[in-house]
């Protein structure tokens, strides 16, 4: 197997492993509801949750000094007929994936509940 195919295989394995390795505070509650609304309000609720220590990836708690919020995403779940709100943030300083020194976490997505708590996190991982 040549080096390029090995890199592609490793990337696929990491992508499949990230949901298992990333820390999830709990299951999403489903419908984000009318409570959060506009992106600026959502960003405020997200940053408050970050300040409460709710943003965790690989057992590391991230704070506001470590992230740059970039997107508020409204995801409609067809099966549950609910809207889920996610906030994507880039990391100011990427950090290595535990036990995978060839990979690093460069961003994180967080799902917010209707009352503004982070109920799920996902790491965005790249090969170095």
N, C-alpha and C positions, 0 to 999 in steps of 0.2 A: 504494500500500500504506500503510495507516494505521500509526501509531506502535505500537499494541498488537501487530499482526501482525508488525511488524519485530522487536519484542522476542522474541516467541515463536520466530520464525525464527532469531534469533541464539542463543537458548538451545538450540535443537535442534542447530545447528551446533557449538556449544561442547561439548555432551554427546557428539556424535559424534567430535569432535577430541580430547577428553581422553585416551582410551586411547592415542592416538598420541603425544601430547605428554608424558604423565606418564612418569616414569622407572621402568622395571622393571629390577631387579637381575638377574633371570633368569626362566626359566619355572618355574611351581610344580612341585614334585616329585610332586604328587598326594596320596596318602594321608598324612595327618598322623600316623597311627600312634598307638600307645599311649604314646609318649614324653612328651607334654606333659600330657595329662589334664585336670585340674581348672582352672577359670578363673584362680585365683590363681597357679598354676604357669605357665599360659600368659602371664599378664600379666607375671610375672617374666622369662620368656624373651624376651618382646617388648621390655621395657624394657632388658634386657641388649643386645639387637640394636640398639636405638636408641642406646645408649651406645657401641656399636662403629661408629656412623656409617652403619648400613644403611638408615635411613629417609630416602629421598630423593624429592623431588617437584620436577620442572622444574629439575633440576641443583642444587637447594638441599638441603643436608643439614639435617634437623630434629633437634633435641635435646629432652631431657625438659622443659626449661623452656618449650618452645614448644607443647606438646601437653597435652591432658587425655584420657586413655583413657576411653572411654565404654561400649564393648561388646566382648564376645568372642562371635564368631559361629562356629557349626559348620555348614558347608555340605556337604551330601551331593551329590556329582556322580553323577547317574543313569547317564551314559554310561560313566564310568570306574569306577563302583562304589567310590568312595573318599570320604573325608571331608576337607575342606579347612578349616583353622582361619584365621579372619580376626580382626583387631583393628581396631576403628574408633576414631579419636581426633578430637576437635574441636581446632582451632587456637585458642590463646589470643588471637592477633592474626592475623586473616586477611591474606593477601598477594595482590597482583594476579597474574593469569595473564599470563605473558610475551606481549607483543604484543596483549593484549586488555584494555585498561584498563577496560572496562565490566564485567569479570568478576573475581571473586576466589575464591581457594581458602579454604574454611572448615573443611575436614576432610580426613582421609586414612584409607584402609583399607590394611592390610598383611596379606598372606598369609604364614603361617609354615610352614617346613618341619618335619619331625619332629624335627630336631636344634636347632630354635629360631632359625633364620636367616630373615630377611625375604627372600622370593624374588620378591615382586611388590608393587607399590604402585599405588594409584589415588587420584587427587585428587577431592575432592568440590567442585564449582564452582557458584557462584551468580552471578546478575546483581547488580550493585550497585544 
